[in-house]
Amino acid sequence: MRNMASVVGRRAIALSSSRGSCARQLQLSLRITATTSAPQPKVTVNCAQSRFLSYTRPWRREIPVAEPKRGDSKVWASADEAVADIKSGSVLLSAGFGLCGVASTLIAALRRRGPESLHSLTAVSNNAGSEGRGGLALLTENGQVDRMIMSYLGSNKKLEKQYLTGKIAVELCPQGTIAERIRAAGSGIPAFFTPTGGNTLIQSGSLPTRYSPDGTVVEFSPPRETRIFNGKAYLMETALPGDVAILRAWKVDKAGNCVFRHTTKTFAPLMAKAAKLAIVEAENIVEIGEIDPSEVNLPGIYVDRIVPAVEPSQIEILKTRSPEADSSSPPKAESEAQLRRNRIARRAAKELKPGFYVNLGVGIPTLAPSFLPPGQKVWIQSENGILGMGDYPLPDEVDPDIINAGKETTTLIPGASTFDSSESFSMIRGGHVDVSILGALQVSAAGDLANYMIPGKVFKGMGGAMDLVSNPDNTKIVVATEHTAKDGSSKIVQHCQLPVTGKGVVSTIITDLAVFQVDRKKGTLTLTEIAPGVDVEEVRQKTDAEFSVAEELEVME
């Protein structure tokens, strides 16, 4: 069992306790060694004191925000006027997912303020937009953001460089946890407990948040308090309020009632509720009474300023299918690599039973529905707010407001619904999704999954993966991946050497060579199927994990 030695550090948590007129500071110093497959350290606090502990983030500071005046018009002539009084150091909640639903007009106005007038912002968003194209990338590149709180860096190389050289702090947080922290802030709830991130670097507080220019880690993520409920460990997460929220809506009346289209809902309603000042840019501003009350997604009580949207909606990744293509047919195997991918996807499709609600990770998992028998229907859930996702659109069907979790254009099938991120991750954490199929960098014999970072090489963030594996007793977790990495090393290992996404969560492993079933309680692996032309000895040679062989070994299609 190996330790990830690069993530070792001292922690000092200042816990303030008070009772009546008594006040005292409790300094708790921890030495935390973040391991991958080993049990994580626990923080124990005296129960008598724990009721009076005060939790604050070191970067959080009170910034004066202009008080909205009841009765005044909420409509402003321009975005520049509406953002003119935002202060440096503010916590900015920026709605959108990728470039879908981002407040492009307001972000452009904030950028025009320049770093001399507006700087040191803490920006909260699922990701930081697209480098050189839009979203919060326009502010990070302009030197106006000091800290990002997000779930996914993606392919923003400029932001990654700023992070690794200490110019910007990046606090990574699971996507569903960000949504719930924001929702809690808008609901007056200071903290909550979640299963997401248990036994990971999130729990131990070992994710690097800020580097010095020489590459030394100078700040780590805060460790989480844990408690046991019904025999299961949960992490305490604190609410995430903002000074200012910026969002984009399709239609807004002059009272501030908002209507959002499709996947633009993700974070917009949540962020408006969690901010002291909410500014919405509207594609259509209408008179009071022109929106049917049943169509309102965000009541006007949460909106303070309205500006016209003058920047067009953008598409981050345009994906279409040709009119001649049969959307129900699997991709043609034009290479050995595609043959392997199709074999994995064909077997993964057997995990999708009629009527199942399923979530599919990017890559190989998304191919599985094309191998379903004709007429068999499943409901595909996308964590950015879709239940009933369809195929890529035809060229004339492209809608910038309908994207999947990979930020690609997609479609909705009859009977589909769209919703915000809090609703989406309630479905996921609550175990309402039947099966989730994910890719992997490594998966262990005990069902530990690592799929979001390779220290020193890949550090894009966990996105929604930690949430997706947080309830494996009710949502079956299936890994669909090639058996070996590009360097020939096995992805099926005895113990994960990479930081884990979840421990003991995977039930079935499907590769191009074999299928394994995991006994999550015993921590053992059983080979149940092999690919045509493959024997058990080849599987053993290419598998680092110990496994037994089923008495009736089947052959994959």
Disulfide bonds with the S-S distance in Angstrom:
none
